[in-house]
Amino acid sequence: MLIIDRYITRLFFKILLVAGAGMIGLYVVVDMVGKLDDLIAQGASRGSLHTILLEFYGARILMLFDNVSAPLALIAAVSTLVWMRHRNELTAIQSTGTGPLRVVKPLVFAAIGVSVLSVCSREILIPRFHDRLTRSAQNWDGMQQEPFRPHHDQSTDILIGGRWTLRAHRQIVEPVFRLHQPIGQFHRPIVARIANWLPASGDHPAGYLLEDVSKPRNLHECDSVFRGRDPVILSPSDTPWLTANQCFVVSEVDFDRLTTAGSSFRFQSSQHLIRNLRTGRLDYRSVMRVTLHSRIVRPLLDLTLFLMGIALVLSQRYQNVFAAAGLCAAVVVVFYAVTLACHAMGNNGYLLSPVVAAWVPLLVFAPCAYSMMLALRD
């Protein structure tokens, strides 16, 4: 059986590569239809269209693999079984007394390997391309001014607004920081020419450095504001590293969250999500919890879908392999419809708790997969 296992595994990965390449090619061609002009313009400014295409689609192919790795593994497994049945190889193997569960063993291990690759991509590679994944083709170089929606920082009770953002420099143009109520000597609003996002350092926590402040007019007379020992607004009057027309506003709303309407956390690692959730003050908290728990349960969900699919193909009830494959496709549609519906109900935090929303699909489909695999033994 060892030789047969190697043969099945090689056939699985050959089909996986072909199907994956076809899916990637189709995605790139369809996506490029509406973006080719913008990419050509960016390539002309950078001197190489090939470099732009590689940079733009390289990270997006990783996201595509993360999204379709489970169906892709199922397609490869079903195609492997169909090919072997078509060539009577499956019949020959089973005639030796080998049961269906033993036949699918190498496929299960191969699918687990694909799931491991997907987890590594999600946790290691994709976070490194966070900035590329949040940029559009039209503003790939980050030099175009983009409007953005005001964002409320719950930690300081400050509404962060402005006219434009510049991604390349991580700046807000004509920023307006509206205080819910006066804090110390700072009255609402704080208006400046530019606000630069600065990560935390030894001199200050993370926040925005406002330059050429026009309001308040008496900035040099205002003292820095603290809540307990935590700074909220740093003023040049008592902060040596600030010049006379600068002030620093502490914020947990980083530039990526400000410019991506809260969707940037999808490209963060689970460790980063956990660290953000521990602050207890973030917007999109329910959505982030659903995302985190769905990542925890996803390898089990992928395996559940895989087992359901191959159980249908090998079932004696469906001698017509194409009918079984069609039913398998229907199961995939129902599987993802239920999963997405549960996640949607958990995202608002009212219909379902985020934890329950992430785990309900597994509780629904895992018993089905178990019973279907047991039926193969009969």
C-alpha positions as CSV (number, residue, x, y, z in Angstrom):
1,M,0.0,0.0,0.0
2,L,2.9,2.3,0.5
3,I,3.5,2.5,-3.3
4,I,-0.2,3.1,-3.9
5,D,-0.2,5.9,-1.2
6,R,2.7,7.6,-2.9
7,Y,0.9,7.3,-6.3
8,I,-2.4,8.8,-4.9
9,T,-0.5,11.6,-3.1
10,R,1.5,12.5,-6.3
11,L,-1.7,12.5,-8.3
12,F,-3.5,14.7,-5.7
13,F,-0.7,17.4,-5.8
14,K,-0.5,17.3,-9.6
15,I,-4.2,18.1,-9.9
16,L,-3.9,20.6,-7.0
17,L,-1.2,22.5,-8.8
18,V,-3.1,22.5,-12.1
19,A,-6.4,23.6,-10.5
20,G,-4.6,26.2,-8.4
21,A,-2.8,27.6,-11.5
22,G,-6.0,27.8,-13.4
23,M,-7.8,29.5,-10.5
24,I,-5.0,32.0,-10.1
25,G,-4.9,32.7,-13.8
26,L,-8.7,33.2,-14.0
27,Y,-8.6,35.5,-10.9
28,V,-5.8,37.7,-12.3
29,V,-7.4,38.0,-15.8
30,V,-10.8,38.9,-14.4
31,D,-9.4,41.3,-11.8
32,M,-7.1,42.9,-14.3
33,V,-10.0,43.9,-16.6
34,G,-10.9,46.9,-14.5
35,K,-7.5,47.7,-13.2
36,L,-5.1,47.4,-16.2
37,D,-5.1,51.1,-17.1
38,D,-4.2,52.1,-13.5
39,L,-1.5,49.4,-13.3
40,I,0.0,50.5,-16.6
41,A,0.0,54.1,-15.4
42,Q,1.7,53.0,-12.2
43,G,4.2,50.9,-14.2
44,A,5.0,53.9,-16.4
45,S,5.9,56.0,-13.3
46,R,7.9,53.2,-11.8
47,G,9.6,52.2,-15.0
48,S,8.4,48.5,-15.0
49,L,4.9,47.1,-15.5
50,H,6.1,43.6,-14.6
51,T,7.3,44.8,-11.2
52,I,4.0,46.5,-10.5
53,L,2.0,43.4,-11.5
54,L,4.2,41.1,-9.3
55,E,3.9,43.4,-6.3
56,F,0.2,44.0,-6.8
57,Y,-0.9,40.4,-7.5
58,G,1.8,38.6,-5.5
59,A,0.2,39.4,-2.1
60,R,-3.3,38.9,-3.5
61,I,-2.5,35.4,-4.7
62,L,-1.6,34.6,-1.1
63,M,-5.0,35.9,0.0
64,L,-6.7,33.9,-2.8
65,F,-4.9,30.7,-1.6
66,D,-6.0,31.4,2.0
67,N,-9.6,31.8,0.9
68,V,-9.9,28.8,-1.5
69,S,-7.4,26.3,0.0
70,A,-10.2,24.1,1.4
71,P,-12.3,23.9,-1.8
72,L,-9.1,23.6,-3.8
73,A,-8.0,20.5,-1.8
74,L,-11.5,19.0,-2.1
75,I,-11.5,19.6,-5.9
76,A,-8.1,17.9,-6.1
77,A,-9.2,14.9,-4.0
78,V,-12.5,14.5,-5.9
79,S,-10.7,14.7,-9.2
80,T,-8.1,12.1,-8.0
81,L,-10.9,9.7,-7.1
82,V,-12.8,10.3,-10.3
83,W,-9.6,9.8,-12.4
84,M,-8.8,6.5,-10.5
85,R,-12.4,5.3,-10.9
86,H,-12.4,6.2,-14.6
87,R,-9.2,4.1,-15.1
88,N,-10.6,1.3,-12.9
89,E,-7.7,1.8,-10.6
90,L,-10.0,2.3,-7.6
91,T,-11.9,-0.9,-8.4
92,A,-8.6,-2.8,-8.6
93,I,-7.5,-1.5,-5.3
94,Q,-10.8,-2.3,-3.6
95,S,-10.8,-5.8,-5.1
96,T,-7.8,-6.7,-3.0
97,G,-9.9,-6.1,0.1
98,T,-8.8,-2.6,0.8
99,G,-11.6,-0.5,2.2
100,P,-12.6,3.0,1.1
101,L,-11.3,4.5,4.3
102,R,-7.8,3.1,3.7
103,V,-7.9,4.4,0.1
104,V,-8.6,8.0,1.3
105,K,-5.9,8.0,4.0
106,P,-3.2,9.6,1.8
107,L,-5.7,12.1,0.6
108,V,-6.6,13.1,4.1
109,F,-2.9,13.6,5.0
110,A,-2.4,15.6,1.9
111,A,-5.4,17.8,2.7
112,I,-4.0,18.3,6.2
113,G,-0.7,19.4,4.6
114,V,-2.6,22.0,2.4
115,S,-4.3,23.3,5.6
116,V,-1.0,23.7,7.3
117,L,0.3,25.7,4.4
118,S,-2.7,27.9,4.5
119,V,-2.2,28.5,8.2
120,C,1.5,29.4,7.7
121,S,0.5,31.8,4.9
122,R,-2.2,33.4,7.0
123,E,-0.1,33.9,10.1
124,I,3.4,34.5,8.6
125,L,3.3,35.7,5.0
126,I,0.1,37.7,4.6
127,P,0.8,40.0,7.6
128,R,4.1,41.0,6.0
129,F,2.2,42.3,2.9
130,H,-0.4,44.2,4.9
131,D,0.4,47.5,3.3
132,R,0.2,46.1,-0.3
133,L,-3.1,44.4,0.4
134,T,-4.8,47.6,1.6
135,R,-3.7,49.7,-1.4
136,S,-5.7,50.1,-4.6
137,A,-4.3,49.9,-8.1
138,Q,-5.2,53.5,-8.7
139,N,-3.2,54.7,-5.7
140,W,-0.5,52.0,-5.6
141,D,2.3,54.4,-4.9
142,G,0.3,56.0,-2.1
143,M,0.8,59.5,-3.4
144,Q,-2.8,60.3,-4.3
145,Q,-5.0,62.1,-1.7
146,E,-7.8,59.9,-0.5
147,P,-10.8,60.9,1.5
148,F,-11.6,59.0,4.7
149,R,-14.4,58.7,7.2
150,P,-14.0,60.2,10.6
151,H,-13.0,57.6,13.2
152,H,-13.8,57.7,16.9
153,D,-11.0,56.8,19.3
154,Q,-12.8,55.2,22.3
155,S,-9.6,55.3,24.4
156,T,-9.4,59.1,24.4
157,D,-13.0,60.0,23.3
158,I,-11.6,62.0,20.4
159,L,-13.1,62.0,16.9
160,I,-10.3,61.9,14.3
161,G,-11.2,63.6,11.0
162,G,-9.6,65.5,8.2
163,R,-9.7,66.3,4.5
164,W,-7.4,63.7,3.0
165,T,-4.9,61.0,3.7
166,L,-1.5,60.3,2.0
167,R,-0.7,56.6,2.4
168,A,2.9,56.9,1.3
169,H,3.7,59.3,4.1
170,R,1.0,58.0,6.6
171,Q,-0.3,61.5,6.9
172,I,-3.7,63.2,7.4
173,V,-4.0,66.4,5.4
174,E,-5.8,69.3,7.3
175,P,-6.6,67.1,10.3
176,V,-9.4,68.0,12.8
177,F,-9.3,66.2,16.1
178,R,-12.7,66.9,17.8
179,L,-12.7,66.5,21.6
180,H,-16.0,65.3,23.1
181,Q,-15.5,67.8,25.8
182,P,-12.7,70.2,26.8
183,I,-9.7,68.4,28.2
184,G,-7.5,70.6,30.4
185,Q,-6.7,73.8,28.5
186,F,-7.5,72.1,25.1
187,H,-10.9,73.1,23.7
188,R,-12.5,71.4,20.8
189,P,-11.4,71.2,18.0
190,I,-7.7,70.8,17.5
191,V,-6.9,71.9,13.9
192,A,-3.5,71.6,12.1
193,R,-2.0,71.4,8.6
194,I,-0.7,67.9,8.7
195,A,-0.9,64.9,11.1
196,N,1.8,62.2,10.9
197,W,1.2,58.8,12.4
198,L,4.0,57.8,14.8
199,P,4.4,54.4,16.3
200,A,5.2,54.1,20.0
201,S,8.8,54.9,21.0
202,G,10.7,55.8,24.1
203,D,9.5,59.4,24.1
204,H,5.8,58.8,23.5
205,P,3.1,56.1,22.9
206,A,1.5,55.6,19.5
207,G,-0.4,58.5,18.1
208,Y,-0.5,61.5,15.7
209,L,2.0,64.3,15.5
210,L,0.1,67.5,14.5
211,E,2.2,70.2,12.7
212,D,1.4,73.8,12.1
213,V,-1.4,73.8,14.6
214,S,-3.9,76.6,14.1
215,K,-6.3,75.8,16.9
216,P,-6.0,76.3,19.7
217,R,-4.2,79.6,19.0
218,N,-2.5,79.7,22.4
219,L,-1.0,76.2,22.0
220,H,2.3,77.3,23.6
221,E,0.4,78.2,26.7
222,C,-1.5,74.9,27.1
223,D,-0.1,72.2,29.4
224,S,0.0,68.5,28.4
225,V,-3.1,66.5,29.4
226,F,-2.8,63.2,31.3
227,R,-5.4,60.7,32.6
228,G,-3.7,59.3,35.6
229,R,-0.2,58.6,34.3
230,D,-1.2,58.0,30.7
231,P,-0.7,61.0,28.3
232,V,-3.6,62.0,26.1
233,I,-2.3,65.2,24.5
234,L,1.3,66.4,24.6
235,S,1.9,70.1,24.3
236,P,5.2,71.9,23.3
237,S,5.0,73.9,26.6
238,D,6.3,71.0,28.6
239,T,7.4,68.4,26.0
240,P,11.0,69.1,24.9
241,W,10.9,67.1,21.7
242,L,7.9,69.2,20.3
243,T,8.4,72.5,18.5
244,A,6.2,75.6,19.2
245,N,3.6,74.8,16.5
246,Q,3.4,71.0,17.2
247,C,1.3,68.9,19.5
248,F,1.0,65.1,19.9
249,V,-2.4,63.3,20.3
250,V,-2.2,59.8,21.7
251,S,-4.4,57.3,19.8
252,E,-5.1,53.6,19.5
253,V,-6.5,54.2,16.0
254,D,-3.5,53.6,13.8
255,F,-3.2,54.9,10.3
256,D,-4.1,51.5,8.7
257,R,-7.4,51.3,10.7
258,L,-8.1,54.9,9.8
259,T,-7.7,54.4,6.1
260,T,-9.2,50.9,5.6
261,A,-12.5,51.3,7.5
262,G,-11.6,48.6,10.0
263,S,-10.9,45.9,7.4
264,S,-7.2,45.8,7.8
265,F,-7.3,43.4,10.7
266,R,-8.1,40.7,8.2
267,F,-4.5,40.8,7.1
268,Q,-3.1,40.7,10.6
269,S,-1.7,37.7,12.4
270,S,-3.7,36.1,15.2
271,Q,-1.1,37.2,17.7
272,H,-1.7,40.8,16.6
273,L,-5.5,40.3,16.9
274,I,-5.2,39.0,20.4
275,R,-2.9,41.9,21.4
276,N,-5.5,44.4,20.0
277,L,-8.4,42.7,21.7
278,R,-6.8,42.9,25.1
279,T,-7.0,46.7,25.0
280,G,-10.7,46.3,25.3
281,R,-11.4,49.6,23.6
282,L,-11.4,48.9,19.9
283,D,-14.1,49.4,17.3
284,Y,-15.1,46.2,15.3
285,R,-14.5,44.2,18.5
286,S,-17.2,41.6,17.7
287,V,-15.9,41.3,14.1
288,M,-12.4,40.8,15.3
289,R,-13.4,38.1,17.8
290,V,-15.3,36.3,15.1
291,T,-12.3,36.5,12.9
292,L,-10.0,35.2,15.6
293,H,-12.2,32.3,16.6
294,S,-12.9,31.4,13.0
295,R,-9.1,31.1,12.4
296,I,-8.9,28.7,15.4
297,V,-11.7,26.5,14.2
298,R,-10.9,26.7,10.5
299,P,-8.5,23.8,10.1
300,L,-11.1,21.5,11.7
301,L,-13.8,23.0,9.4
302,D,-11.6,22.5,6.3
303,L,-11.1,18.9,7.3
304,T,-14.8,18.5,7.9
305,L,-15.7,19.8,4.5
306,F,-13.0,17.6,2.9
307,L,-14.4,14.4,4.6
308,M,-18.0,15.2,3.6
309,G,-17.0,15.7,0.0
310,I,-14.9,12.5,-0.5
311,A,-17.5,10.5,1.5
312,L,-20.1,11.5,-1.1
313,V,-17.9,10.5,-4.0
314,L,-17.1,7.1,-2.6
315,S,-20.6,6.4,-1.4
316,Q,-22.2,3.3,-2.9
317,R,-25.5,5.2,-3.1
318,Y,-24.1,7.3,-6.0
319,Q,-22.6,5.0,-8.6
320,N,-22.6,7.8,-11.1
321,V,-19.5,9.7,-10.1
322,F,-20.6,12.9,-11.8
323,A,-23.9,13.0,-9.9
324,A,-21.8,12.5,-6.7
325,A,-19.5,15.3,-7.7
326,G,-22.5,17.6,-8.4
327,L,-23.9,16.7,-5.0
328,C,-20.5,17.5,-3.5
329,A,-20.6,20.9,-5.1
330,A,-24.0,21.5,-3.6
331,V,-22.7,20.5,-0.1
332,V,-19.9,23.0,-0.5
333,V,-22.4,25.8,-1.3
334,V,-24.5,24.9,1.7
335,F,-21.4,24.6,3.9
336,Y,-20.2,28.1,3.1
337,A,-23.6,29.6,3.2
338,V,-24.2,28.4,6.7
339,T,-20.6,29.5,7.8
340,L,-21.0,33.0,6.3
341,A,-24.5,33.4,7.8
342,C,-23.2,32.5,11.3
343,H,-20.3,34.9,10.9
344,A,-22.6,37.7,9.8
345,M,-24.8,37.1,12.9
346,G,-21.8,37.1,15.1
347,N,-20.3,40.3,13.6
348,N,-23.0,42.5,15.1
349,G,-22.7,40.8,18.5
350,Y,-26.5,40.6,19.1
351,L,-27.9,37.6,17.2
352,L,-25.0,35.3,18.2
353,S,-22.0,35.8,20.3
354,P,-18.7,35.9,18.3
355,V,-17.5,32.7,19.9
356,V,-20.7,30.8,19.2
357,A,-20.9,32.2,15.6
358,A,-17.4,30.8,14.8
359,W,-18.0,27.4,16.3
360,V,-21.6,26.7,15.2
361,P,-20.7,25.5,11.7
362,L,-18.3,22.9,13.1
363,L,-20.9,21.7,15.6
364,V,-23.4,21.4,12.7
365,F,-21.2,19.7,10.0
366,A,-18.7,17.7,12.0
367,P,-21.3,15.1,13.1
368,C,-22.5,14.8,9.5
369,A,-18.9,14.2,8.3
370,Y,-18.4,11.6,11.0
371,S,-21.6,9.7,10.1
372,M,-20.8,9.8,6.4
373,M,-17.4,8.4,6.9
374,L,-18.7,5.7,9.2
375,A,-21.2,4.7,6.4
376,L,-18.2,3.9,4.1
377,R,-17.2,1.1,6.4
378,D,-20.5,-0.7,5.8
